[in-house]
Amino acid sequence: MLANAPTNEPMGITGDWKPRFRVTAALVIAHDQQGRLRHCYRDSLLGWLSDEQAAHFVTHNLVERIEESPDVPTMPAAETVANCVVALDNLGIRVAAGDPTARQALRDAGHRFANDVVAAAVKQRKASKPDLDEEFDEITM
């Protein structure tokens, strides 16, 4: 399990979102729009910071602003990614499975998720869940 893998944090934004900050420090703990604390690791993309947090984090070189431009990709809604993670879990897809395996399994089961959503879900699963199949040997009697 990757305890400090970079993630994409909408920080309380619902729906699709654009990243506004990139974490440059090893760890930043920031409040999201609902006031919950989020652990954001190096290279994580953040969709929102309060004006106070943004000023403090930028001044101390903990995050860098991402300037608005057409080149900045829109990130999929957190709810959509969460639904894809649940679908992959319910289908019994191994955590170590990559995007192509996940996309095929979802398609075969009748689910429809955009490629960027599947990629985000696969990345989230790998960062947050151990692949138990690789950690334990099967013992047969």
N, C-alpha and C positions, 0 to 999 in steps of 0.2 A: 504494500500500500504506500502511495506517495503522500506523505503527511504534509508536504509543503509545495505541492504542485500549483502552478499558476492557474487561475480560473478566470472566468468572465463573470463579473458581478454587476447585474443591473442596478443594484443598490436601492431596490424598492420600486423601480420603474416597471409598470406592467406593459405588456405588448412588446413589439420589436423595439430595439434601442440601439443607439450609436455610442461607442466608447468615447469618453471625454478625458480620461486620465489613464496613464500606465504607471504601475507601481515600480519604482526603481530601488527601493530599500528591500532588505530581506523580508520584512513583515511590516505591514501597516494595519492597525486596528481602527476601523472607521465606523461611524454610525450611518446606517442607511436611512431612508426617508421615514421609516416607521420607528426609528430610534434604536433598532437592534444593532448590536455590535457585529461587524463582519471582519474576519481574519483574511486579509488580502496579501498574497505572497508576491515576490518579485515577478515581474512581467504580467501580472494579472491586469485585465482591462476593467475599468470602472465606469459605469454609466452616470454616476452622480456623486457629488460631494457637496456638503453645505458650503456656503461662502467662507465661513470661518475655518472649516477643516481644509478646504482647498488652499486658502492663503497660507495656513500653517505648514501643510505638507509640501507645497511648492517651494516656500521660503527655505525649508530645511532639506530640500532635494530628496524628499521621500517619494514623491510622485512627479510625473511630468504631464503637462497638458497635451492633449491631442487636438490639434487645430482642426476645425470643421473644414472638410473638403469632400468632393465627390469620391475620392479614393478611400475614404474611411468606410469600411463595410458596416452594414446594418446587422446587428446580432439578433438571433431568434429570441422570441419571448421565452422567459424562464419557465412559464407554465407549459409551453409546448415541449421544451426540452425535458421537463419533469415527466410529462405524459409519455414521451418516448422512452425514458429510462424505465418507467413502470412497465411499459409494453415489452421491452427487452427482458426485464426481470421475469415477467409472467410467462414469457416464451421459453425461459430457461437457457437463454443465450449466455455462454461463458463470459465472464468479465474481461478476459484476455482477447476476446474476439475483436477484430478490427472493423472498420467501416463497411467494407464490401460484404462481409459475413452478416453483419447486423442489418444492412439494407436488404439483402436477399431474404433473410428470415422474416423481417417485417413485411416485405412485399408478399411473400408466400402466405403469411397469415392474414393478409387483407388490410394491413395498416398502411397509411399514407403519411409520410413525413418527408419534408424537404431534405436534401442531402446535407445542408449545413446544420440542420437540427439533429440528424443522426450522428454526424461527426461530433457535435457538442455533447450529445448524450453518451457516446462511446468514451469521449475524453473524461466526462464527469464520472462515469462508472469506474474507469481505470484509476482515477485520482482518489476516489472515496471508498472503494470496496476492495478487499483482498480477493484474489482468485483462489478460492479454497481448493480447487482441483489441483493446482500446482503446489500447494503447501503441504498436502497430505497424500501419502501413498495409500492406495486401496489394499486392504488386507482381506484375502479370501481364505476361507476355512475348507 
